[in-house]
Amino acid sequence: MGLFQLLIRRCLQLVPILIGISIVVFALVRLTPGDPARLLVGPRVAEEVLVEIRQRYGLDQPLPIQYARYVGQLIIGDLGHSFRYKIPVSQLIFNHLPPTLFLVCYAIVLTLIPTLILATVAARRQGQWPDHVIRVIGVAGMTMPVFWLGIMMSRLFGVSLGWFPVSGYGEGFVDHLHHLFLPAVSTAIWVTPILVRNLRSALLEEMDSDYVLAARSKGLPEGYIFRRHILGNSLLPTLHLLGVLVAYLLGGTVIVETVYAVPGLGQLMINSVLARDYFVIQGLTLYFALATVLVTFAVDVATAAIDPRVKL
């Protein structure tokens, strides 16, 4: 299947997914206790003002009419206006997107090199003490709560030692690296053990393959066999898992962004849920769904580029 055909197929598959997500999120946010009009203006406002606000945003209409109106806005690319911020939802998402993208990319960069090194050492020293140590550290990293790790690192390296800021995003590329180092490390500590376990298993499976035994029987150096054959063929399963993790991190940085007060999409989602900002919650959910599909598509293309046997 060609690239263009795959793109068309993914776009068609995205339509029912987005419709289903929009229905579920629309129903859930309106079943959540709390009146967005009252949260917007405060508890002591007159009832006439509340009625006017509900009419302005269409909150007084029956739910089917509200959903039909929302879908009509989506068709023309309008995600609605935020109750709290008084600006279009698309602009609000665009304003909060850079910190989240920077944090995710930063965490992935900090993850890749340790993953390759640790998985390689564990696979080539299978059953020996380096393998046992790496596996134990991996289990500890996966079981460590991210919020607890973030709080501890923030208190030690931010408050006690004063090496890194404990909140904000900074100004400029270097300042971004400085401000988001602790959030990125907190995320990488959780992601790296998952990738290491996956890559180690793939490496061990490839090391026992027939073509590797044939290469060894020809007298080829072990290092050459590993670099030329084993490592490249082992990266595909880990690449797929990495794509899933990236898609998850684009919408799963809520905890890290909340702990470190990063002004990204995760913190925006938390604030919008607390404020019952319906259109922002719905817009963010649709964005996360779309980002997941796009990341999956990019992984498929990268897989086909790495392995010519894979057909799109």
Salt bridges, closest charged atoms under 4 A:
ASP35 OD2 - ARG54 NH2 2.44
GLU47 OE1 - ARG38 NH2 3.81
GLU47 OE2 - ARG54 NH1 3.56
GLU52 OE2 - ARG56 NH2 3.73
ASP131 OD2 - ARG200 NH2 2.92
ASP175 OD1 - HIS179 ND1 3.11
GLU222 OE2 - ARG216 NH2 2.87
ASP300 OD2 - ARG10 NH2 2.25
ASP307 OD2 - ARG309 NH2 2.93
